[in-house]
Every structure is written in C-alpha cells, then in structure tokens.
C-alpha cells in the first residue's frame, strides 16, 4: 500500500519535472540573445542547461512511461534545481528586460 503511494508520488513528480523542463526549453529559446545579454546571461548556455535537464528527466521517467527510477536521484535533483532557478530568477529578469512589442499596424501604442 505505501509502496504504491510512494511510486505514484515519484511518478507524478517525474512527469511534472519533465513537463516543466520541456516548457523551460521552449520558453528560454523564445527570448532574443540580446535580452539575455541585457541581464548578463548567455542564451545558448541556458537553453543547453534546460535541454540537459529535460533529457535527464525524460531518461528518469519510471514505468510505465520509462525504465528509470524517477527524478529522485542526484541528476534528477540537479534537473529540478535548474528548472526552478530558470523560472524563479532568469525568466523573471528576461521578461522585465524584454523590448516592448509594437501594437497593431506596426506602431507603438501607449496607454489610453
């Protein structure tokens, strides 16, 4: 009974981490390289870190989706730390330093 509960918890955490890392890779790739430079980061490095985290979380998936033991191992925890750091720190800075988008018709529209 407890073994089934433990398996479900590890499985759920592993799937959540996989989804978060894939979302992180896509999100990190959509910002321009200049936006990364503005915050003192490197786009290629962050996309690579998140891609490695996604690969680790994919390989770590427990059955029935995979053959791993879940993201509770050392590399899995490193993947969790990488994706949490991206979303908590790097992504917020990227959003704050993103250039404004032009409005409809290609012109910048302000306020009311």
C-alpha positions in Angstrom: 0.0 0.0 0.0 2.7 2.5 1.0 4.9 1.3 -1.9 2.1 2.1 -4.3 1.7 5.5 -2.8 5.5 6.2 -3.0 5.6 5.0 -6.6 2.7 7.3 -7.5 4.3 10.3 -5.8 7.7 9.7 -7.6 5.9 9.1 -10.9 3.9 12.3 -10.5 6.9 14.4 -9.6 8.8 12.9 -12.5 6.1 13.8 -15.0 5.8 17.3 -13.6 9.5 17.9 -13.9 9.6 16.6 -17.5 6.8 18.9 -18.5 8.4 21.9 -16.7 11.8 21.2 -18.3 10.4 20.9 -21.8 8.3 24.1 -21.2 11.5 25.8 -19.9 13.5 24.9 -23.0 10.8 26.3 -25.3 10.4 29.4 -23.2 14.1 30.0 -22.9 14.5 29.7 -26.7 11.8 32.3 -27.5 13.8 35.2 -25.9 16.3 37.0 -28.1 20.0 36.7 -27.4 20.2 40.4 -26.7 17.7 40.1 -23.9 20.0 37.5 -22.3 22.9 39.8 -22.8 21.0 42.6 -21.1 20.6 40.6 -17.9 24.2 39.2 -18.0 23.3 35.7 -19.1 24.0 33.6 -22.2 21.1 32.2 -24.2 23.0 29.2 -25.5 24.1 28.2 -22.0 20.6 28.4 -20.6 18.9 26.6 -23.4 21.6 23.8 -23.1 21.1 23.6 -19.3 17.4 23.2 -19.7 17.7 20.8 -22.6 20.0 18.6 -20.5 17.6 18.8 -17.6 14.8 17.8 -20.0 16.9 14.8 -21.2 17.7 13.7 -17.7 14.0 14.0 -16.6 12.9 12.0 -19.7 15.5 9.3 -19.1 14.5 9.1 -15.4 10.8 8.5 -16.0 9.6 5.5 -14.1 7.4 2.7 -15.6 5.0 2.6 -17.4 6.4 5.6 -19.4 10.1 4.8 -19.0 12.5 2.5 -17.3 14.2 4.9 -14.8 13.8 5.3 -11.1 12.3 8.8 -11.2 13.9 12.2 -10.6 14.8 11.5 -7.0 18.4 10.7 -7.9 21.3 13.1 -7.9 20.9 14.1 -11.6 17.2 14.4 -11.3 17.5 16.7 -8.3 20.0 18.8 -10.4 17.4 19.0 -13.2 14.8 20.2 -10.7 17.1 22.8 -9.4 18.0 24.0 -12.9 14.3 24.4 -14.0 13.3 26.0 -10.7 16.1 28.5 -10.9 15.2 29.4 -14.5 11.6 30.0 -13.7 12.2 31.9 -10.4 15.2 34.0 -11.4 16.2 34.0 -15.1 12.7 34.1 -16.7 11.6 37.0 -14.5 14.6 39.0 -15.5 14.1 38.1 -19.1 10.5 39.3 -19.0 11.5 42.5 -17.3 14.1 43.3 -19.9 12.2 42.3 -23.0 11.8 45.1 -25.6 8.2 46.3 -25.9 6.1 44.8 -28.7 4.6 47.1 -31.4 0.9 47.4 -31.4 -1.4 46.5 -34.4 -0.3 48.1 -37.6 3.4 48.1 -36.5 3.2 51.2 -34.4 3.8 51.5 -30.7 0.6 52.4 -28.9 0.6 53.7 -25.4 -2.0 53.8 -22.6 -5.4 55.3 -23.2 
